[in-house]
Amino acid sequence: MVLLDLIDELGLDVDVFTLDTGRLPEETHDLIARARRDYSAPIRVLFPDAAEVEAFVAATKADIRQG
């Protein structure tokens, strides 16, 4: 949130985005909603192709939820 605070305070024209792979914890979604409420910079949420994410997780065992 420090970067968003600076972007907002300085009135910078910055493209703010996050990548939602469908595996983000609920707390992250809550933080995005809070940031959208509290800051003037729009926050875009980008979604990769779900099939490609599943294939990557299967191939690399990179599922952080199983930590």
Secondary structure by P-SEA (a helix, b strand, c coil): caaaaaaaaaccccbbbbbbcccccaaaaaaaaaaaacccbbbbbbbccaaaaaaaaaacccccccc
